[in-house]
Amino acid sequence: MCATPWTLALGERDAYGSPMTIWQRLGDLIRQLPGSCTIGRALDDLIETVRTALSGSPVERRQVAFSVSMIALSAKMAKADGVVTRDEVAAFEQLFDIPPTEHQNVARLFNLAKQDVAGFDAYARKLASLFDPGSSVFEDIVDGLFHIAKADGMVHQDELAFLDHVASIFGISEAAFARIRSRHIVPEEGDPYLILGIDRGASNDDVKRHYRRIVSETHPDKLIARGVPAEFLAIATAKLAALNGAYDRIRRERAFA
């Protein structure tokens, strides 16, 4: 058995009366994982708690759910090609602004998840149930996973297959996955229209309007509203860089201001 006496309520305050950060809330959850838990059961318990047991606002619940999914899926994705490299661990640490006091707790969850890649599809389906179908947060998660996959200089075929399968479980279409992939795999050489997700025949005004809209959707405030904690906004920074690069290439090609 792996019964877990979860006691944390979202929105709690720390010993000094300040609102608890996402890392403090997540750290409290991870500390309650019994040492006897199997990999799958521990993650299942954590997900089920996020889904049904935690109190707090919907935004807070989504933020904890996003944190759990990013940490565990990052570890499993890094294991997809058979070995977790130092580059991949470093990329994970770049993606997440983890305070020193919580490193040990996050490392425990990461190490638990990276022991094997088996069952990741069932785990991804559980994560999919934490958010509304079609939520943009699924693309945010896949963006983060790509950041880790390419850390060692290339995206291994097994990693790409992992990412493709996770994206399909999340309901991301093949066309949308191709667009996400194009932002990460040599974006400066890829099709800028594919990166932006707009037809090559679009007018200059349509390109400008589309660019402004997707940049607005990538704004940190929009990410936070859909459940991405402020501590994870490196995702938005990397995405914006790829979108800006693609737009600049189209702008120079068409010679418009």
Secondary structure as GFF3:
##gff-version 3
##sequence-region A 1 257
A	DSSP	alpha_helix	22	31	.	.	.	ID=ss1
A	DSSP	alpha_helix	39	48	.	.	.	ID=ss2
A	DSSP	pi_helix	49	53	.	.	.	ID=ss3
A	DSSP	alpha_helix	58	78	.	.	.	ID=ss4
A	DSSP	alpha_helix	86	95	.	.	.	ID=ss5
A	DSSP	three_ten_helix	100	102	.	.	.	ID=ss6
A	DSSP	alpha_helix	103	113	.	.	.	ID=ss7
A	DSSP	alpha_helix	120	128	.	.	.	ID=ss8
A	DSSP	alpha_helix	137	149	.	.	.	ID=ss9
A	DSSP	three_ten_helix	150	152	.	.	.	ID=ss10
A	DSSP	alpha_helix	157	169	.	.	.	ID=ss11
A	DSSP	alpha_helix	174	184	.	.	.	ID=ss12
A	DSSP	alpha_helix	192	196	.	.	.	ID=ss13
A	DSSP	alpha_helix	204	217	.	.	.	ID=ss14
A	DSSP	alpha_helix	220	225	.	.	.	ID=ss15
A	DSSP	three_ten_helix	230	232	.	.	.	ID=ss16
A	DSSP	alpha_helix	234	254	.	.	.	ID=ss17
###
